């Protein structure tokens, strides 16, 4: 009890002293300014990523700091490998830095420095750059046998290009001049399926898959049939970019072969005589294939509109065949008189797969409109799988597909395609598959269908089929000038509410780029 009172008395006396002191106006404040032996840590540190690898650092405002030290490390808060260090004045915020690679882990730390106190403690932050691909929107250009040129975004920090294949990894150093140009050429590369990586030391800055192939390169004017005859089964015949190759048509191909144009302007193939380019030899088997890639295939004789048209690339005039696949990849198929491929006649004809991808078909069927891109008119003229994708089909005076009697088809799939004037002639069908057997049905996916007007008429027929064939139309769109007078598929599609002339830049001259980005459908090249 005594201690309690004693402490109480002392406390009362102390309070009285404070009261009396407060009445004296001449006494200075007890504390004018707090003094610290260390400057404040910049705790508002943040990092904002833009353009995959550009980072902007900000850290707010701190009093009493003369400068900052900022360091970047390519790890997560370990700071074991500092890749950049800089001294900054307080006014140099935000600080922008180009990171050495995308999709990579980094850390930043910053401290304040003052001549009046000790440095602050480090403020730290972990962050990651966004995925990047410096090859995006740039091409790999094949220039010859075993020769390619790579293109990438110029001026970016890279150290090497690595070719990865089943045989291993082969690195190639990139020079300063090549970095500035965003370009490097290679020769004497072996044929292989490559994963090509653009590196900055151990960081991947870009990657692209590329198939390097080619067994013989033909000079301009070389004879295509002679080259096929001399080739071994499975060979790839390369054609020079931007030149022409005329040959006598009606040529039988009896081995697996690929004919491919070098990158750049497509080489032109045309016939000097004959009714068709090729037909399929009876000796071919379901293990065999034909591939035509990056070619301009002209239906005009001698590539001259005044000299008439051939019927098509393939016209099987009763010859028996059984082949695994026929594929057109990245081709322009122009001015064929009747069809791209037609199966007909009394002999059994089977194609395992008819594939048309990344192509443009223009001005088809002018000499006779009874056919189509693919035409099969007999019960024994069968294509097991039909796949037409990522393509533009324009100006057809014939059906798009006439496949009205075959009995052994499993599927027809048409997707990511742009159609205009397909067809645009009286009595023609978009598809005529009325008596066919198609076990897994027909799909039309993510397509755009434009003008069908011809003369004073505004419509064509839609899809004529039997009740047994399932037709599925998904995420596809019609312009207001796509009109079906019967067998209509208009109501199965979404209306764009505008004509083809309003949707596309110049459809009458083959420009199907959008005036307004209204849908992500149709041939991807126009998006």
C-alpha atoms as one frame of an Amber mdcrd trajectory, in Angstrom:
protein
   0.000   0.000   0.000   2.860   2.359   0.780   4.416   1.818  -2.710   1.157
   2.551  -4.343   0.735   5.825  -2.652   4.320   6.841  -3.172   4.090   6.221
  -6.935   0.759   8.053  -6.965   2.304  11.110  -5.330   5.190  11.151  -7.719
   2.825  10.890 -10.685   0.719  13.827  -9.416   3.830  15.972  -8.998   4.949
  15.148 -12.564   1.566  16.137 -13.991   1.749  19.454 -12.102   5.158  20.176
 -13.620   3.729  19.591 -17.114   0.844  21.951 -16.451   3.118  24.753 -15.245
   5.537  24.194 -18.132   2.749  24.424 -20.676   2.000  27.931 -19.472   5.463
  29.168 -20.447   5.293  30.458 -24.079   9.086  30.793 -24.423   9.898  27.072
 -24.155  10.768  25.315 -27.502   8.990  22.127 -28.627  10.401  18.921 -27.175
  11.029  17.359 -30.693  11.478  19.426 -33.851  12.344  16.521 -36.223  12.948
  12.798 -35.836  16.436  11.659 -36.797  17.081   8.134 -38.203  20.338   6.407
 -38.916  18.934   4.673 -42.104  16.811   6.016 -44.986  13.398   4.478 -45.560
  13.068   1.355 -47.734  11.110   1.998 -50.987   8.282  -0.374 -50.113   5.977
   0.605 -53.019   8.078  -1.304 -55.547   6.100  -2.691 -58.491   6.826  -4.094
 -61.955   4.545  -3.769 -64.993   5.156  -5.944 -68.080   4.298  -4.836 -71.613
   5.205  -6.254 -75.036   6.199  -9.552 -73.437   9.659  -8.416 -72.286   9.497
  -4.694 -71.521   9.256  -4.007 -67.783   8.579  -0.667 -66.087   9.589  -0.335
 -62.397   8.063   2.179 -60.018   8.668   2.571 -56.269   6.900   5.710 -55.128
   8.444   8.708 -53.308  10.767   8.708 -50.289  12.175  11.843 -48.579  15.851
  12.275 -47.932  17.138   9.957 -50.655  19.849  11.147 -53.024  19.729   8.137
 -55.398  18.593   4.566 -55.794  20.422   1.371 -56.703  18.296  -1.059 -58.744
  19.400  -4.601 -59.606  17.748  -7.323 -61.721  18.499 -11.021 -61.382  17.263
 -13.910 -63.539  16.067 -16.012 -60.628  13.382 -15.856 -57.963  14.561 -13.624
 -55.080  17.932 -15.342 -54.773  19.888 -12.609 -56.595  22.580 -15.119 -57.462
  23.008 -13.876 -61.032  22.653 -10.118 -61.392  22.057  -9.306 -65.076  21.565
  -5.560 -64.708  22.544  -2.935 -62.144  21.951   0.813 -62.338  22.105   3.937
 -60.159  19.057   6.195 -60.550  18.139   9.664 -59.412  14.771  10.097 -57.627
  13.360  11.645 -60.795  14.116   8.584 -62.944  10.856   6.808 -62.233   9.387
   4.787 -63.782  12.507   2.992 -64.977  12.009   0.944 -68.167  14.179  -2.038
 -69.075  14.140  -4.607 -71.890  14.460  -8.101 -70.413  16.629 -10.664 -72.221
  13.833 -13.220 -72.785  10.146 -13.902 -72.448   8.393 -16.491 -70.290  11.232
 -16.318 -67.736  11.507 -15.742 -63.994  13.218 -12.577 -62.755  13.695 -10.620
 -59.523  14.285  -6.949 -58.854  15.599  -5.227 -55.760  16.040  -1.546 -54.981
  17.506   0.457 -52.110  17.733   4.128 -51.276  21.112   5.892 -50.882  21.748
   9.133 -48.915  24.836  11.053 -47.881  23.194  11.819 -44.508  22.317   8.294
 -43.391  22.955   4.644 -44.085  21.490   2.977 -47.176  17.972   1.633 -46.827
  17.232  -2.053 -46.735  16.502  -3.739 -50.070  12.934  -3.840 -51.307  12.509
  -6.995 -53.416   9.997  -8.313 -55.902   9.738 -11.472 -58.044   8.051 -11.280
 -61.470   7.867 -13.143 -64.760   8.051 -11.925 -68.344   5.269 -12.913 -70.701
   5.595 -15.687 -73.302   7.141 -14.458 -76.554   8.049 -15.813 -79.951  10.337
 -13.628 -82.043   9.456 -15.814 -85.055   5.775 -14.829 -84.819   4.534 -13.164
 -88.029   7.817 -13.924 -89.766   8.511 -16.652 -92.308  11.014 -19.424 -92.721
  12.052 -19.223 -96.356  13.333 -22.330 -98.114  15.659 -21.181-100.890  17.111
 -24.462-102.193  18.053 -28.009-101.343  19.114 -27.898 -97.684  18.982 -24.091
 -97.649  16.711 -21.832 -95.617  16.623 -18.249 -94.387  15.182 -17.455 -90.974
  13.477 -14.136 -90.252  12.628 -12.779 -86.803  11.951  -9.492 -85.044  15.060
  -7.412 -85.615  17.161  -5.746 -82.944  16.319  -8.208 -80.184  19.053  -9.664
 -78.007  19.846 -13.206 -79.195  22.979 -15.310 -79.172  22.334 -18.415 -81.277
  19.939 -20.486 -83.351  19.548 -24.149 -82.413  18.222 -26.781 -84.832  16.745
 -29.700 -82.894  15.842 -32.951 -84.642  15.849 -36.669 -83.977  19.616 -36.534
 -84.548  20.193 -34.029 -81.736  20.790 -30.294 -81.313  23.032 -28.219 -83.579
  23.710 -24.582 -82.508  24.721 -21.713 -84.811  26.086 -18.399 -83.507  24.231
 -15.207 -84.472  26.315 -12.140 -85.357  25.587  -8.516 -84.474  24.714  -7.763
 -88.097  22.264 -10.686 -88.169  20.675  -9.460 -84.923  20.235  -5.989 -86.395
  18.675  -7.422 -89.567  16.629 -10.146 -87.851  17.840 -12.587 -90.496  20.203
 -15.537 -90.847  20.710 -17.903 -93.796  21.748 -21.556 -93.644  22.998 -23.993
 -96.281  23.816 -27.714 -96.417  21.247 -28.624 -93.786  20.136 -32.260 -93.823
  16.494 -33.040 -94.480  14.687 -33.458 -91.157  11.751 -32.414 -89.057  13.184
 -29.527 -87.032  12.293 -27.550 -83.952  14.184 -24.301 -84.565  14.872 -22.241
 -81.431  16.142 -18.689 -81.185  18.257 -18.440 -78.038  19.680 -15.764 -75.789
  22.234 -17.826 -73.916  20.026 -20.396 -72.138  16.761 -18.495 -72.709  14.420
 -19.431 -75.569  13.212 -16.287 -77.356  11.421 -17.978 -80.216  10.588 -21.406
 -81.573   9.121 -22.726 -84.793   8.602 -26.165 -86.308   9.811 -26.694 -89.851
  10.015 -29.669 -92.195  13.071 -29.390 -94.410  12.667 -31.681 -97.401  13.617
 -32.001-101.026  15.413 -34.567-103.178  15.723 -32.745-106.487  15.349 -29.092
-107.518  14.089 -28.461-111.040  15.208 -25.491-113.087  12.675 -23.317-114.876
  11.028 -25.115-117.784  12.116 -28.603-116.701   9.678 -31.382-117.610   7.513
 -32.407-114.634   6.581 -35.900-115.944  10.241 -36.716-116.642  11.160 -35.674
-113.102   8.395 -37.837-111.629   9.514 -40.808-113.714  13.118 -40.412-112.543
  12.188 -40.007-108.874  12.054 -42.735-106.288   8.842 -43.434-104.431   8.453
 -40.935-101.609  10.722 -38.298-103.144  10.036 -34.582-102.888  10.465 -32.652
-106.129  11.173 -28.952-105.557  10.311 -26.213-108.030  11.937 -22.803-108.213
   9.921 -19.882-106.853   8.280 -17.531-109.320   8.937 -19.485-112.538   6.784
 -21.586-114.881   6.666 -25.267-115.769   4.676 -26.399-118.800   4.187 -30.084
-119.589   2.063 -32.469-121.637  -0.918 -33.500-119.545  -2.747 -36.807-119.174
   0.246 -38.097-117.223  -0.128 -41.140-114.985   1.470 -40.895-111.542   2.217
 -44.378-110.229   4.284 -43.724-107.090   4.119 -41.704-103.891   5.402 -38.237
-104.684   5.333 -34.662-103.428   5.722 -31.670-105.737   6.520 -28.521-103.780
   7.322 -24.954-104.682  10.101 -23.161-102.880   9.005 -20.359-100.581   8.236
 -17.058-102.198   6.139 -16.455-105.298   4.457 -19.696-106.308   5.785 -21.534
-109.370   3.158 -21.966-112.097   2.205 -25.404-113.428   0.226 -25.664-116.676
  -0.307 -28.128-119.491   0.685 -27.596-123.095  -1.604 -30.371-124.322  -4.107
 -32.883-122.944  -7.460 -32.767-121.142  -6.188 -33.153-117.576  -2.965 -32.772
-115.675  -2.696 -36.196-114.048  -4.406 -39.468-113.303  -3.699 -42.071-110.633
  -1.949 -45.291-111.619  -3.560 -48.659-110.826  -0.366 -49.893-109.170  -0.660
 -47.434-106.273  -1.814 -48.729-102.894  -3.533 -47.391 -99.761  -0.033 -46.754
 -98.360   0.731 -44.291-101.173   0.031 -40.573-101.377   0.331 -37.544-103.624
   0.973 -34.068-102.239   0.996 -30.756-104.096   2.291 -27.853-102.016   2.806
 -24.136-102.630   1.935 -24.309-106.331  -0.114 -22.181-108.707  -1.891 -24.773
-110.876  -3.431 -23.141-113.950  -6.297 -24.680-115.916  -5.606 -22.586-119.004
  -3.682 -24.411-121.719  -0.245 -22.793-121.964  -1.445 -20.581-119.104  -3.321
 -18.547-121.708  -7.060 -17.922-121.448  -7.377 -17.731-125.244  -6.197 -21.350
-125.685  -8.928 -23.094-123.714  -9.121 -25.021-120.451  -8.302 -28.492-119.250
 -10.938 -30.365-117.260  -9.016 -30.396-113.985  -5.996 -31.574-112.040  -7.376
 -35.137-111.861 -10.024 -36.725-114.075 -10.231 -40.489-113.691 -11.636 -41.670
-117.034 -12.546 -45.144-115.893  -9.022 -46.106-114.719  -8.992 -48.209-111.565
  -7.172 -46.810-108.553  -6.794 -47.245-104.823  -4.597 -44.618-103.156  -4.198
 -43.558 -99.544  -4.497 -39.785-100.011  -4.377 -36.864-102.394  -3.543 -33.550
-100.746  -3.325 -29.939-101.889  -1.540 -27.717 -99.352  -1.141 -23.961 -99.729
  -1.954 -23.998-103.448  -3.795 -21.706-105.845  -6.040 -23.740-108.146  -7.265
 -21.384-110.860  -9.308 -21.627-114.042  -9.984 -25.383-114.177 -12.725 -26.130
-116.697 -14.682 -28.680-114.638 -13.227 -29.880-111.350 -10.170 -30.312-109.154
 -10.710 -34.082-108.789 -13.274 -36.263-110.514 -13.829 -39.987-110.050 -15.930
 -41.718-112.692 -16.165 -44.677-115.021 -16.757 -48.370-114.588 -13.629 -49.382
-112.666 -13.392 -49.313-108.873 -11.821 -46.067-107.687 -10.989 -45.342-104.048
  -9.141 -42.419-102.489  -8.602 -42.792 -98.755  -8.485 -39.037 -98.095  -9.008
 -35.975-100.261  -7.452 -33.039 -98.376  -7.438 -29.425 -99.422  -5.923 -27.003
 -96.894  -4.831 -23.355 -97.029  -5.772 -23.085-100.700  -7.562 -20.647-102.984
  -9.841 -22.025-105.696 -10.981 -19.504-108.280 -12.964 -19.621-111.536 -13.961
 -23.269-111.617 -16.427 -24.995-113.936 -16.703 -22.518-116.790 -16.480 -25.167
-119.536 -19.068 -27.400-117.816 -20.922 -26.718-114.589 -21.987 -30.295-113.852
 -18.981 -31.062-111.677 -17.265 -29.505-108.658 -14.175 -29.169-106.525 -14.693
 -32.863-105.783 -16.912 -34.954-108.009 -17.832 -38.628-107.609 -20.772 -39.955
-109.586 -20.619 -43.743-109.321 -21.382 -46.184-106.525 -17.806 -47.444-106.810
 -16.127 -44.009-106.935 -15.372 -43.446-103.270 -13.442 -41.001-101.146 -13.387
 -42.247 -97.567 -12.619 -38.898 -95.907 -13.039 -35.414 -97.377 -11.354 -32.541
 -95.509 -11.485 -28.994 -96.914 -10.157 -26.356 -94.519  -8.672 -22.860 -94.174
  -9.412 -22.102 -97.811 -11.180 -19.625-100.078 -13.535 -20.938-102.768 -14.610
 -18.243-105.206 -16.419 -18.010-108.545 -17.753 -21.503-109.192 -19.985 -22.062
-112.241 -20.378 -25.612-110.938 -21.299 -27.280-107.662 -18.963 -26.934-104.708
 -19.168 -30.696-104.085 -21.009 -33.173-106.284 -20.832 -36.547-104.630 -24.188
 -38.076-105.370 -23.772 -41.845-105.591 -20.689 -43.167-103.768 -21.460 -45.710
-101.086 -18.319 -45.890 -98.936 -17.673 -42.377 -97.617 -17.235 -41.878 -93.879
 -17.100 -38.082 -93.537 -17.092 -34.733 -95.311 -15.734 -31.894 -93.168 -15.573
 -28.302 -94.383 -14.216 -25.788 -91.881 -12.695 -22.317 -91.660 -13.520 -21.568
 -95.279 -14.661 -18.463 -97.136 -17.146 -18.946 -99.987 -18.240 -16.388-102.540
 -20.164 -17.031-105.749 -19.923 -20.679-104.847 -21.793 -21.467-106.923 -23.258
 -18.694-109.029 -24.996 -20.514-111.878 -28.591 -21.658-112.269 -29.425 -25.175
-111.104 -26.184 -25.650-109.173 -25.898 -26.909-105.605 -23.603 -25.945-102.801
 -23.487 -29.693-102.196 -25.288 -32.431-104.068 -24.867 -35.628-102.051 -28.357
 -36.991-102.589 -27.690 -40.722-103.036 -24.358 -41.025-101.267 -23.684 -43.065
 -98.165 -21.752 -40.906 -95.678 -21.666 -42.875 -92.446 -20.415 -40.151 -90.088
 -22.214 -37.286 -91.767 -21.296 -33.879 -93.159 -19.965 -30.945 -91.108 -19.734
 -27.288 -92.080 -17.857 -25.456 -89.334 -16.853 -21.805 -88.889 -17.404 -20.819
 -92.508 -18.656 -17.648 -94.208 -20.915 -17.926 -97.268 -21.211 -14.894 -99.543
 -22.916 -13.884-102.774 -24.746 -16.452-104.919 -26.189 -14.002-107.446 -25.861
 -14.692-111.163 -27.451 -12.559-113.848 -31.000 -11.720-112.833 -31.152 -14.683
-110.467 -30.255 -14.402-106.803 -30.169 -17.971-105.574 -28.711 -21.416-105.919
 -29.630 -24.674-104.220 -28.275 -25.524-100.794 -27.422 -29.089 -99.723 -29.392
 -31.897-101.342 -29.035 -35.060 -99.294 -30.879 -38.173 -98.213 -32.564 -38.368
 -94.849 -29.908 -40.843 -93.707 -27.089 -38.276 -93.931 -26.600 -36.111 -90.852
 -25.751 -32.513 -91.787 -24.249 -30.379 -89.026 -23.665 -26.639 -89.531 -21.803
 -24.981 -86.657 -20.666 -21.384 -86.071 -21.095 -20.519 -89.734 -22.387 -17.261
 -91.203 -24.254 -16.098 -94.303 -24.308 -12.725 -96.004 -27.678 -11.344 -97.042
 -26.877 -12.140-100.688 -26.336 -15.855-100.009 -29.721 -17.202-101.091 -30.948
 -20.807-101.465 -34.108 -21.380-103.462 -34.429 -24.937-102.128 -32.576 -27.424
 -99.929 -31.653 -24.323 -97.983 -29.000 -24.139 -95.302 -29.534 -20.418 -94.685
 -31.514 -20.960 -91.481 -28.820 -23.314 -90.179 -26.333 -20.438 -90.268 -26.064
 -17.106 -88.474 -27.016 -14.046 -90.502 -24.386 -11.310 -90.742 -27.066  -8.778
 -91.664 -24.991  -7.363 -94.519 -24.095  -8.180 -98.098 -20.801  -9.625 -99.243
 -19.891  -6.228-100.722 -20.333  -4.625 -97.311 -18.481  -7.386 -95.455 -15.366
  -7.728 -97.617 -13.018  -5.149 -99.097 -13.226  -6.164-102.777 -14.731  -9.635
-103.231 -15.181  -9.266-106.997 -11.404  -9.005-107.296 -10.483 -11.646-104.748
  -9.888  -9.459-101.675 -11.850 -10.959 -98.789 -10.249  -8.968 -96.003 -12.903
  -7.614 -93.657 -14.158  -4.060 -93.891 -15.247  -4.531 -90.259 -13.989  -7.251
 -87.940 -17.380  -8.725 -87.265 -16.679 -12.469 -86.796 -13.692 -14.757 -86.356
 -14.797 -17.134 -89.093 -13.898 -18.090 -92.630 -10.456 -18.532 -94.143  -7.901
 -17.359 -91.526  -5.771 -15.564 -94.140  -8.385 -12.779 -94.306  -8.788 -12.156
 -90.582
